[in-house]
Amino acid sequence: MFELYANKTQLCVRQMEPLTSGSVNVYNVRFAFSEDWEGLEKTAVFRAGDKSVSVLLGPEGTCVILLA
């Protein structure tokens, strides 16, 4: 699982794993946020080439990476 931490405007990788080309919807990611993000709606945007997908994060801050 990927673990990312957003502190104000900076996103830091806390944990990562190797990606395999062609894999789709198999990699999980967990976002954690500083108190600066409290009360805000959070959306993850994944991009690959000219394609992008937005995913609204729930209260647990997890989702599946949708592009490979």
Buried (B, 14 or more C-beta within 10 A) or exposed (E): EBBBBBEEEEEEEEEEEEEEEEEEEEBEBBBEBEEEBEEEEBEBEBEEEEEEEEBEBEEEBBBEBBBB
